[in-house]
Amino acid sequence: MNLIEKYPDRVPVVIVPKENIKIDRVKFLIPKEYPFGKFVSYIVSSFLEPTNSKQAYYFFTKENTLVPTSILMSSLYESHKDPDHMLRLSLRIENTFG
């Protein structure tokens, strides 16, 4: 039985950190109706080290597009899931002010 069958109300997410980002956990099962912005807030506050004031964390899809925070996890999953039914998001640090 795969994850989709076992947890039909969840989205399997794998975070792929870039640029030597240290994250304590990379695999998650997120409720489908969860807003992506809330997911980002949870990840940043629970599993990542704080950045300096001139940097921010950003999540990108496999097509290298920035994910809008207002999208629901179910929509993001349907649009960008991999053939193995996992949603992979790359995590990067970008300079924001300077």
C-alpha positions in Angstrom: 0.0 0.0 0.0 1.5 3.4 -1.0 1.2 6.6 0.9 -1.6 8.0 -1.2 -3.8 5.0 -0.5 -2.9 4.9 3.2 -3.4 8.7 3.7 -5.8 10.0 1.0 -6.3 13.3 2.8 -2.6 14.1 2.9 0.1 15.3 0.4 3.5 13.6 0.6 6.2 16.4 0.4 10.0 16.0 0.1 12.1 19.1 0.7 15.4 19.2 -1.2 17.7 21.7 0.5 20.2 23.7 -1.6 23.3 25.7 -0.8 24.2 23.8 2.3 21.0 24.5 4.2 20.7 22.3 7.3 17.2 21.0 7.9 16.3 18.5 10.6 13.6 16.7 8.6 12.9 16.5 4.8 9.8 14.3 4.5 6.3 15.4 5.5 2.6 14.4 5.1 0.6 17.6 5.0 -3.2 17.9 5.0 -4.5 18.6 1.4 -6.4 21.7 2.5 -3.4 23.3 4.3 -2.4 26.6 2.8 1.2 26.6 1.5 2.1 29.7 3.5 1.2 27.9 6.7 3.3 25.0 5.7 6.3 27.3 5.0 5.8 29.0 8.4 5.8 25.6 10.1 8.9 24.4 8.3 10.9 27.6 8.9 9.9 27.9 12.6 10.3 24.2 13.5 13.1 22.8 11.4 15.4 25.5 10.0 18.0 27.8 11.6 17.2 31.5 11.4 18.7 33.4 8.6 20.3 36.8 8.9 18.2 39.9 8.4 19.3 40.2 4.7 18.2 36.7 3.7 15.0 34.7 3.4 14.0 31.1 2.6 12.2 30.4 -0.6 10.6 27.2 -1.9 10.7 26.3 -5.6 8.9 23.6 -7.7 10.7 21.2 -10.0 10.1 23.6 -12.8 12.1 26.2 -10.8 9.1 28.4 -10.2 8.4 30.2 -6.9 5.4 28.8 -5.0 2.7 31.4 -4.1 1.9 31.2 -0.4 -1.9 31.4 -1.0 -2.1 28.1 -2.9 -3.5 25.1 -1.1 -1.3 22.0 -0.8 -3.8 19.9 -2.9 -3.5 22.3 -5.8 0.3 22.5 -5.6 0.5 18.7 -5.4 -1.8 18.2 -8.5 0.2 20.7 -10.5 3.7 19.7 -9.6 3.8 16.1 -8.3 6.5 13.7 -9.6 5.7 10.4 -11.4 6.3 8.6 -8.1 3.5 10.7 -6.5 5.7 12.8 -4.3 5.8 16.6 -4.3 9.4 17.7 -4.3 10.2 21.3 -3.4 13.7 22.8 -3.5 14.6 25.1 -0.6 17.0 28.0 -1.1 18.3 31.0 0.7 18.2 34.2 -1.3 19.4 37.7 -0.5 16.4 40.0 0.0 18.0 43.4 0.9 21.3 43.9 -0.7 
